[in-house]
């Protein structure tokens, strides 16, 4: 007969990784790579990362065990994404000899879960080159962040005072076709939205402070910049991100220490102008923040960002939904931070350009610093995943800013460092450096129908880490009020033939409903129900016969709410 303990809590829930039989005797050795810290309030899921000096992309579980690897013959072009069908969308470096700055890519490749190349698209020539980042859109198109070459003569005619050629950043939207083709269906260029106040006889002349929607072609950041400010790589944009609800695009501009937001609802013609689109501004900036000095509207005291990386909107339903979270690299004296900002925007996506964003959360411990690279991601349970790029270190911190999971990538230039050995490197850049990392929930569509064969040992070898338990876990992180008439509970059912768990569901209104069972590692065990339900009470049964003792989770997902129930089988 099944003996049974139950703990209920609200979603986004935490898989409390209680030690199961077989894990309780793990040795605690000195750990130099892989998972070096894990607490029970670590968010469940699988983490994707690509060594910047390597050719492969890895997906690991919370113990550092390889779930999948996508192999390539090209070095990373910085960014990789796991799509809903289980394929990998990856930037790869073609080592363009003209655009040879940091983050230079040139190729976008989509590879199936089992390693078959589905699509490639090269955006690389002597006049343009993809760089740093891409974004997969809901319609199947791909946003590409890129450079385009403008000659010294062209730049001077546009009002630029610095000598030399310049790489002007732009974004193109490509509709894939065939195995290696695509059509550009939308585009936006910095070149179309410039201003300068140096020479009235040249293009783009105006008062910079009166036009924050335009980009000062003569601004040079006083920081030690990656692009160099006066060099060809003037802006060094490093991230592009799409907000479907607002139909807006976010762009990270490192050498301005700013984040820009533009309208995607425009046509190609409107995007090149100053009117049109949902907000009537064409391709002009809808909002910008981070460094008001970039448009002569503030001093260093007003500054928020310092050479930042990886800003993203926090998804709907997550803690801080609609805010922007960003890895703020800083400098050696200031240190780095991960900051969350609430923007002055209404429900229609209209911004007040005169208002600063409000910083609502920040992670900035002492000795936390990454000179370049980095990313941040808000997770379902309210924790935040952070990639400290130069050291190849990935952290997960909770709302109290405690580290609940720490992973040091054991992958260098396509070799695996064994546990106990040093990664190596110098000048603040380890051989395992990663541009960013991303955590995917166990119920993400990419894993449906996949036979996840989890190895016994982590990538670097050795024994699995022992999970440290916390007395308190995050119970409610979405900030949403769950109605009292909405509930999920489970209980043991006495049976002579099997170990049965009863699952009670109560929902206040008609909805689509899924009830699934997960094990302690976040792997889906079974689906109990997946159908449209009318308001009311429902009772289901799960036959736990044949399943090992330990921690399991029952999760109910509806159109508006999600709850989970944690149970411990003590057979």
C-alpha positions as CSV (number, residue, x, y, z in Angstrom):
1,X,0.0,0.0,0.0
2,X,1.1,3.5,-0.7
3,X,2.1,5.8,2.2
4,X,1.9,9.3,1.3
5,X,2.8,12.9,2.3
6,X,1.5,15.9,0.6
7,X,2.5,19.6,0.5
8,X,0.4,22.0,-1.6
9,X,1.6,25.4,-3.0
10,X,0.8,27.8,-5.8
11,X,2.4,28.0,-9.2
12,X,4.9,29.0,-10.5
13,X,6.1,26.2,-8.3
14,X,9.5,24.9,-7.2
15,X,10.6,21.3,-7.7
16,X,12.1,20.7,-4.3
17,X,14.8,18.2,-5.2
18,X,14.6,16.0,-2.2
19,X,17.3,13.4,-2.2
20,X,15.9,10.1,-3.5
21,X,17.3,6.6,-2.9
22,X,20.5,6.3,-4.8
23,X,21.5,10.0,-4.4
24,X,21.8,10.1,-0.6
25,X,25.4,8.7,-0.6
26,X,26.9,11.2,-3.0
27,X,30.3,12.3,-2.0
28,X,30.9,16.1,-1.6
29,X,34.2,16.6,-3.4
30,X,35.9,19.8,-4.3
31,X,34.1,21.0,-7.4
32,X,35.9,23.2,-10.0
33,X,33.3,22.8,-12.8
34,X,29.8,21.7,-13.4
35,X,27.1,22.2,-10.7
36,X,28.9,23.6,-7.6
37,X,25.8,24.7,-5.7
38,X,22.2,23.5,-5.8
39,X,19.4,24.2,-3.3
40,X,15.9,22.7,-3.3
41,X,14.3,25.9,-4.5
42,X,16.1,25.7,-7.9
43,X,13.7,26.2,-10.7
44,X,13.1,22.9,-12.7
45,X,14.2,22.7,-16.3
46,X,17.1,22.4,-18.7
47,X,19.7,25.0,-19.4
48,X,21.0,25.8,-22.9
49,X,24.5,27.3,-23.4
50,X,27.1,27.5,-26.1
51,X,30.9,27.9,-25.4
52,X,31.9,31.0,-27.3
53,X,35.2,29.4,-28.4
54,X,33.6,26.1,-29.4
55,X,31.4,24.8,-32.1
56,X,28.7,22.9,-30.2
57,X,25.6,23.8,-28.1
58,X,24.7,22.0,-24.9
59,X,21.5,21.4,-23.0
60,X,21.9,20.2,-19.4
61,X,19.6,19.4,-16.5
62,X,20.0,20.9,-13.1
63,X,22.6,18.2,-12.2
64,X,24.7,19.1,-15.2
65,X,23.9,16.0,-17.1
66,X,23.7,16.3,-20.9
67,X,20.2,16.2,-22.2
68,X,21.2,17.0,-25.8
69,X,24.1,18.4,-27.8
70,X,24.0,20.0,-31.3
71,X,27.3,19.7,-33.1
72,X,28.6,22.1,-35.8
73,X,31.7,22.8,-37.8
74,X,31.5,26.5,-37.2
75,X,32.4,28.6,-34.1
76,X,29.5,30.2,-32.2
77,X,28.1,33.5,-33.4
78,X,27.1,34.2,-29.8
79,X,23.3,33.3,-29.6
80,X,21.4,30.1,-29.6
81,X,17.7,29.4,-29.0
82,X,15.7,26.2,-28.5
83,X,12.5,26.4,-30.5
84,X,9.1,24.8,-29.7
85,X,9.6,21.9,-32.1
86,X,12.9,20.9,-30.4
87,X,15.1,22.4,-33.1
88,X,18.0,24.7,-32.3
89,X,18.3,28.2,-34.0
90,X,21.9,29.2,-33.8
91,X,24.2,32.1,-34.9
92,X,27.5,30.9,-36.4
93,X,30.6,32.8,-37.3
94,X,31.7,32.9,-41.0
95,X,34.7,35.0,-39.9
96,X,33.8,38.0,-42.1
97,X,37.1,39.8,-42.9
98,X,35.4,43.3,-43.2
99,X,33.1,43.0,-40.1
100,X,35.7,41.4,-37.8
101,X,34.5,42.8,-34.5
102,X,33.3,41.0,-31.4
103,X,30.1,39.2,-32.0
104,X,30.5,38.8,-35.8
105,X,28.4,36.0,-37.1
106,X,27.0,35.9,-40.6
107,X,25.1,32.6,-40.6
108,X,21.8,31.5,-39.0
109,X,21.3,27.7,-38.8
110,X,18.3,25.7,-37.7
111,X,19.1,22.1,-36.6
112,X,16.6,19.4,-35.5
113,X,16.7,17.8,-32.1
114,X,18.5,14.8,-33.6
115,X,21.1,16.9,-35.4
116,X,19.8,17.3,-39.0
117,X,20.3,20.7,-40.6
118,X,16.9,22.1,-41.5
119,X,17.7,25.5,-42.7
120,X,20.7,27.9,-43.1
121,X,20.7,31.5,-44.1
122,X,23.9,33.6,-44.7
123,X,23.7,37.3,-44.2
124,X,27.3,38.2,-44.8
125,X,29.2,40.1,-47.5
126,X,31.6,43.0,-47.8
127,X,28.7,45.4,-47.2
128,X,26.7,43.8,-44.4
129,X,27.0,41.0,-41.8
130,X,24.8,39.5,-39.1
131,X,26.1,40.0,-35.6
132,X,25.5,38.9,-32.0
133,X,21.8,38.0,-31.9
134,X,18.7,36.9,-33.7
135,X,15.0,36.5,-32.7
136,X,12.5,33.9,-33.8
137,X,9.1,35.4,-34.4
138,X,5.7,33.8,-33.8
139,X,5.0,33.8,-37.5
140,X,8.2,31.8,-38.2
141,X,10.2,34.7,-39.5
142,X,13.6,35.6,-38.0
143,X,14.8,39.0,-36.9
144,X,18.5,39.5,-37.6
145,X,20.7,42.1,-35.9
146,X,23.4,43.2,-38.3
147,X,26.0,45.8,-39.4
148,X,26.1,47.6,-42.8
149,X,29.1,49.5,-44.1
150,X,28.9,53.2,-44.8
151,X,32.0,54.9,-46.3
152,X,33.7,57.9,-44.8
153,X,32.3,60.1,-47.5
154,X,28.8,58.9,-46.8
155,X,29.2,59.3,-43.0
156,X,30.7,62.8,-43.4
157,X,27.8,63.9,-45.7
158,X,25.4,62.7,-42.9
159,X,27.1,65.0,-40.4
160,X,29.6,62.7,-38.8
161,X,32.8,64.4,-37.7
162,X,34.9,61.4,-37.0
163,X,37.0,60.1,-39.9
164,X,36.8,56.6,-41.4
165,X,34.2,54.1,-42.4
166,X,31.4,53.3,-40.0
167,X,29.4,50.2,-39.4
168,X,25.8,51.3,-39.1
169,X,23.5,48.8,-37.3
170,X,20.2,47.6,-38.6
171,X,17.6,44.9,-38.2
172,X,16.1,42.8,-41.0
173,X,13.2,40.3,-40.8
174,X,13.7,37.3,-43.0
175,X,11.0,34.8,-44.1
176,X,12.7,31.4,-44.5
177,X,12.3,29.5,-47.7
178,X,13.6,26.1,-48.7
179,X,16.7,24.7,-47.0
180,X,18.9,27.8,-47.4
181,X,16.8,30.7,-48.7
182,X,14.9,33.6,-47.3
183,X,13.2,36.8,-48.2
184,X,13.6,40.1,-46.4
185,X,10.1,41.3,-45.6
186,X,10.8,44.1,-43.2
187,X,13.8,46.2,-42.2
188,X,14.9,49.0,-39.9
189,X,18.1,51.0,-40.2
190,X,19.9,53.4,-37.8
191,X,21.0,55.3,-40.9
192,X,17.4,56.5,-41.4
193,X,17.0,58.0,-37.9
194,X,20.1,60.2,-37.4
195,X,20.6,63.7,-36.1
196,X,23.6,66.0,-35.7
197,X,24.3,69.5,-34.5
198,X,27.8,70.1,-35.8
199,X,27.2,71.3,-39.4
200,X,24.1,73.1,-40.6
201,X,25.1,72.5,-44.2
202,X,25.0,68.7,-44.0
203,X,22.2,66.2,-43.6
204,X,20.4,65.5,-40.3
205,X,21.0,68.9,-38.8
206,X,19.0,69.7,-35.7
207,X,19.0,70.2,-31.9
208,X,19.8,66.8,-30.4
209,X,18.1,67.5,-27.0
210,X,14.9,68.3,-28.8
211,X,14.8,65.0,-30.6
212,X,15.3,62.1,-28.3
213,X,13.6,59.9,-30.9
214,X,16.7,60.3,-33.2
215,X,20.3,59.1,-32.8
216,X,23.2,61.5,-32.5
217,X,25.7,60.4,-35.2
218,X,28.5,62.2,-33.2
219,X,27.9,60.8,-29.8
220,X,30.9,58.9,-28.3
221,X,30.7,57.3,-24.9
222,X,33.4,58.2,-22.5
223,X,33.7,54.7,-21.2
224,X,36.3,52.2,-22.4
225,X,34.0,50.8,-25.1
226,X,34.0,47.6,-27.0
227,X,33.5,49.2,-30.3
228,X,35.9,52.0,-29.4
229,X,33.4,54.8,-30.0
230,X,35.5,56.5,-32.7
231,X,36.2,53.2,-34.5
232,X,34.1,51.7,-37.3
233,X,32.0,49.7,-34.8
234,X,30.4,52.8,-33.5
235,X,27.2,51.4,-31.8
236,X,28.1,47.8,-31.1
237,X,24.5,46.6,-30.7
238,X,24.4,43.2,-29.0
239,X,20.8,42.1,-28.5
240,X,17.4,42.1,-30.2
241,X,14.2,41.0,-28.6
242,X,10.5,41.0,-29.7
243,X,7.4,41.8,-27.7
244,X,4.5,40.1,-29.4
245,X,1.8,41.8,-27.3
246,X,3.1,45.3,-28.1
247,X,4.5,44.4,-31.5
248,X,7.7,46.2,-30.5
249,X,11.4,45.4,-30.8
250,X,14.0,46.0,-28.1
251,X,17.7,46.7,-29.1
252,X,20.7,46.8,-26.8
253,X,23.2,49.4,-27.8
254,X,26.4,48.8,-25.9
255,X,28.5,51.8,-26.9
256,X,25.7,54.1,-26.0
257,X,24.9,52.2,-22.8
258,X,21.3,52.4,-23.9
259,X,18.3,50.2,-24.6
260,X,16.1,51.3,-27.5
261,X,12.6,50.3,-28.4
262,X,11.1,50.6,-31.9
263,X,7.8,50.0,-33.6
264,X,7.5,46.7,-35.6
265,X,4.0,47.5,-36.8
266,X,5.4,49.7,-39.6
267,X,5.8,48.8,-43.2
268,X,9.3,48.8,-44.7
269,X,8.7,52.2,-46.1
270,X,7.3,53.6,-42.8
271,X,10.3,52.1,-40.8
272,X,12.6,54.3,-42.9
273,X,10.6,57.4,-42.2
274,X,9.4,59.4,-39.2
275,X,5.7,58.6,-39.4
276,X,3.4,55.6,-39.8
277,X,2.8,52.5,-37.8
278,X,0.7,52.0,-34.7
279,X,2.3,54.9,-32.9
280,X,2.6,57.2,-35.8
281,X,6.4,57.6,-35.4
282,X,7.6,55.4,-38.2
283,X,11.0,54.0,-37.3
284,X,12.0,56.7,-34.8
285,X,12.7,55.5,-31.3
286,X,9.6,55.0,-29.2
287,X,11.6,55.0,-26.0
288,X,15.3,54.8,-24.9
289,X,16.9,54.6,-21.5
290,X,20.2,54.0,-19.8
291,X,22.3,57.1,-20.6
292,X,20.5,60.4,-21.2
293,X,23.9,62.0,-22.2
294,X,23.6,60.1,-25.5
295,X,20.9,62.7,-26.5
296,X,22.2,65.6,-24.5
297,X,19.4,65.3,-21.9
298,X,21.3,64.5,-18.7
299,X,24.6,64.0,-16.9
300,X,26.4,61.0,-15.5
301,X,24.3,61.3,-12.4
302,X,21.3,60.3,-14.5
303,X,22.9,57.3,-15.9
304,X,21.5,53.8,-15.4
305,X,23.4,51.4,-17.7
306,X,27.0,50.7,-18.4
307,X,27.9,48.6,-21.4
308,X,24.9,46.3,-20.8
309,X,24.1,42.9,-22.4
310,X,21.0,40.8,-23.0
311,X,18.0,43.0,-22.0
312,X,14.6,41.2,-22.4
313,X,11.0,41.8,-21.5
314,X,9.8,39.6,-18.6
315,X,7.0,37.3,-20.0
316,X,3.4,37.6,-19.0
317,X,2.5,35.6,-16.0
318,X,6.0,35.8,-14.5
319,X,7.0,38.0,-11.5
320,X,7.6,41.5,-12.9
321,X,5.8,40.8,-16.2
322,X,6.2,43.5,-18.7
323,X,9.4,44.9,-17.0
324,X,12.8,44.7,-18.6
325,X,15.6,42.8,-17.0
326,X,19.2,43.4,-18.1
327,X,22.8,42.4,-17.3
328,X,24.4,45.7,-16.5
329,X,28.2,45.1,-17.0
330,X,29.4,48.2,-15.3
331,X,33.2,48.7,-14.7
332,X,35.8,47.5,-12.3
333,X,35.1,50.2,-9.7
334,X,31.3,49.9,-9.9
335,X,31.0,46.2,-10.5
336,X,28.2,44.5,-12.5
337,X,24.6,44.1,-11.6
338,X,21.4,42.5,-12.9
339,X,18.7,45.2,-12.9
340,X,14.9,45.1,-13.5
341,X,13.2,48.2,-14.7
342,X,9.6,49.2,-15.0
343,X,9.1,51.4,-18.0
344,X,6.7,54.4,-18.2
345,X,4.4,52.7,-20.7
346,X,0.6,52.3,-20.9
347,X,-1.4,49.3,-22.0
348,X,-1.3,50.4,-25.7
349,X,2.5,50.5,-25.7
350,X,2.8,54.3,-25.6
351,X,5.8,55.6,-23.7
352,X,6.5,58.9,-21.9
353,X,10.0,59.7,-23.2
354,X,10.5,62.3,-20.6
355,X,10.3,59.8,-17.7
356,X,13.0,57.5,-16.5
357,X,12.2,53.9,-15.9
358,X,11.9,52.7,-12.3
359,X,14.4,50.2,-10.9
360,X,12.3,47.7,-9.0
361,X,14.9,44.9,-8.3
362,X,18.7,44.5,-8.5
363,X,21.3,41.8,-7.9
364,X,24.6,43.5,-7.2
365,X,26.7,41.6,-4.7
366,X,30.3,42.6,-4.0
367,X,32.9,41.1,-6.3
368,X,30.3,40.5,-9.0
369,X,31.8,41.6,-12.3
370,X,31.8,40.7,-16.0
371,X,33.7,43.1,-18.2
372,X,31.7,42.0,-21.2
373,X,29.0,39.5,-22.1
374,X,26.2,38.4,-19.8
375,X,22.5,37.7,-19.7
376,X,19.5,37.5,-17.3
377,X,16.2,35.6,-17.5
378,X,13.3,35.7,-15.0
379,X,12.1,32.1,-14.3
380,X,8.6,30.8,-13.7
381,X,9.2,30.5,-9.9
382,X,10.4,34.1,-9.5
383,X,14.1,33.2,-9.5
384,X,16.5,34.8,-12.0
385,X,19.0,33.0,-14.2
386,X,22.2,34.9,-14.7
387,X,25.1,34.2,-17.1
388,X,28.4,35.8,-16.1
389,X,29.8,35.4,-19.5
390,X,33.6,35.9,-19.3
391,X,33.9,33.2,-16.6
392,X,31.4,30.8,-18.1
393,X,29.5,30.9,-14.9
394,X,25.7,30.5,-14.7
395,X,23.9,31.5,-11.5
396,X,20.3,31.2,-10.4
397,X,19.3,33.5,-7.6
398,X,16.0,33.8,-5.7
399,X,14.1,36.9,-4.9
400,X,16.1,37.3,-1.7
401,X,19.2,37.4,-3.9
402,X,20.5,34.1,-2.5
403,X,22.3,31.8,-5.0
404,X,20.3,28.6,-5.3
405,X,22.2,27.1,-8.3
406,X,25.7,27.7,-9.6
407,X,27.1,26.1,-12.7
408,X,30.6,26.5,-14.2
409,X,30.7,25.4,-17.8
410,X,33.1,22.5,-18.2
411,X,33.2,23.0,-22.0
412,X,36.1,25.0,-23.5
413,X,37.1,24.8,-27.2
414,X,35.2,21.6,-27.8
415,X,36.9,19.8,-24.9
416,X,35.4,18.8,-21.6
417,X,37.3,19.7,-18.4
418,X,37.1,16.9,-15.9
419,X,35.9,17.5,-12.4
420,X,38.7,18.8,-10.2
421,X,40.6,20.4,-13.0
422,X,40.9,24.1,-13.9
423,X,39.2,25.6,-16.9
424,X,42.2,27.9,-17.7
425,X,42.4,31.2,-19.4
426,X,43.7,34.7,-18.7
427,X,43.1,38.4,-18.9
428,X,39.7,38.0,-17.2
429,X,38.5,35.7,-20.0
430,X,38.2,32.0,-19.2
431,X,38.4,29.3,-21.9
432,X,34.8,28.3,-21.1
433,X,33.2,31.8,-21.7
434,X,29.6,31.9,-22.8
435,X,27.7,34.8,-24.4
436,X,24.4,33.9,-22.6
437,X,22.4,31.0,-21.1
438,X,18.7,30.2,-21.1
439,X,16.6,27.9,-18.9
440,X,13.6,26.0,-20.4
441,X,10.8,24.6,-18.3
442,X,10.2,20.8,-18.3
443,X,6.8,21.4,-19.9
444,X,8.1,23.5,-22.7
445,X,6.7,22.2,-26.0
446,X,10.2,21.3,-27.3
447,X,10.3,18.3,-24.9
448,X,6.9,16.8,-25.8
449,X,7.3,13.4,-27.3
450,X,11.1,13.4,-26.7
451,X,12.7,10.4,-25.1
452,X,15.1,12.2,-22.7
453,X,17.8,9.7,-21.9
454,X,19.5,11.2,-18.9
455,X,23.1,10.0,-18.3
456,X,24.1,8.8,-14.8
457,X,27.0,11.3,-14.6
458,X,27.3,15.0,-15.5
459,X,29.3,16.3,-18.5
460,X,32.5,16.7,-16.5
461,X,32.2,13.2,-14.9
462,X,32.3,12.5,-11.2
463,X,29.4,12.2,-8.9
464,X,26.2,14.2,-8.8
465,X,26.0,17.0,-6.4
466,X,24.0,16.7,-3.2
467,X,21.0,19.0,-3.1
468,X,20.8,21.3,-0.1
469,X,17.3,21.6,1.4
470,X,15.7,24.9,2.4
471,X,13.2,25.1,5.2
472,X,11.2,27.6,3.1
473,X,10.5,27.6,-0.6
474,X,8.9,30.2,-2.9
475,X,5.2,29.6,-2.7
476,X,3.8,32.3,-4.9
477,X,5.9,34.3,-7.4
478,X,3.6,35.4,-10.1
479,X,1.9,37.9,-7.9
480,X,-1.5,36.8,-9.2
481,X,-4.4,36.1,-6.8
482,X,-5.7,32.6,-7.1
483,X,-9.5,32.5,-6.4
484,X,-10.5,30.5,-3.4
485,X,-12.8,28.4,-5.6
486,X,-9.8,27.3,-7.8
487,X,-7.9,24.4,-6.3
488,X,-5.9,21.3,-6.7
489,X,-5.3,18.5,-4.2
490,X,-4.2,14.9,-4.1
491,X,-4.6,12.1,-1.6
492,X,-3.8,8.4,-1.2
493,X,-6.5,5.9,-2.2
494,X,-6.4,2.5,-0.3
495,X,-6.1,-0.4,-2.8
496,X,-5.1,-4.0,-2.7
497,X,-3.9,-4.1,-6.2
498,X,-2.0,-0.9,-6.8
499,X,-0.7,2.4,-5.3
500,X,-3.4,4.9,-6.2
501,X,-3.3,8.7,-5.9
502,X,-6.5,10.6,-6.1
503,X,-6.4,14.0,-7.7
504,X,-9.1,16.5,-7.0
505,X,-9.6,19.5,-9.3
506,X,-12.0,22.5,-8.6
507,X,-12.3,25.2,-11.3
508,X,-14.6,28.3,-11.2
509,X,-15.2,28.7,-14.9
510,X,-15.1,26.8,-18.2
511,X,-11.5,26.4,-19.4
512,X,-9.0,24.2,-21.1
513,X,-7.3,22.1,-18.5
514,X,-4.1,19.9,-18.3
515,X,-3.1,17.8,-15.3
516,X,0.4,16.3,-15.5
517,X,2.7,14.4,-13.1
518,X,6.4,15.2,-12.9
519,X,9.2,13.5,-11.0
520,X,11.6,15.4,-8.7
521,X,14.0,16.2,-11.6
522,X,11.2,17.9,-13.6
523,X,10.7,15.1,-16.1
524,X,7.1,14.6,-17.1
525,X,5.8,11.2,-16.0
526,X,2.3,11.2,-17.4
527,X,-0.7,13.3,-18.4
528,X,-3.8,12.6,-16.3
529,X,-6.2,14.9,-18.2
530,X,-5.9,17.2,-21.2
531,X,-9.3,18.6,-22.3
532,X,-11.9,21.4,-22.1
533,X,-13.7,21.3,-18.7
534,X,-16.9,23.1,-17.5
535,X,-16.8,24.8,-14.2
536,X,-17.1,22.3,-11.3
537,X,-15.3,19.6,-9.2
538,X,-13.5,16.7,-10.8
539,X,-11.8,13.6,-9.4
540,X,-9.0,11.7,-11.2
541,X,-6.7,8.8,-10.3
542,X,-3.0,8.2,-10.9
543,X,-1.7,4.6,-10.6
544,X,1.7,5.0,-8.9
545,X,2.4,1.3,-9.0
546,X,5.9,0.7,-10.4
547,X,7.1,4.2,-9.6
548,X,10.0,4.6,-7.1
549,X,9.5,6.3,-3.7
550,X,10.3,10.0,-3.6
551,X,9.1,13.4,-4.5
552,X,6.5,13.9,-7.3
553,X,4.5,16.9,-8.5
554,X,0.9,17.3,-9.8
555,X,0.5,20.3,-12.0
556,X,-2.8,21.8,-13.2
557,X,-2.7,24.4,-16.0
558,X,-5.8,26.3,-17.2
559,X,-6.3,29.4,-19.4
560,X,-5.9,31.8,-16.5
561,X,-4.2,30.0,-13.6
562,X,-1.7,27.3,-12.7
563,X,-1.4,25.5,-9.4
564,X,0.7,22.6,-8.3
565,X,0.6,19.9,-5.6
566,X,3.7,18.3,-4.2
567,X,3.5,14.7,-2.9
568,X,6.1,12.2,-1.5
569,X,5.6,8.5,-2.1
570,X,6.7,6.4,0.8
571,X,5.9,2.9,-0.4
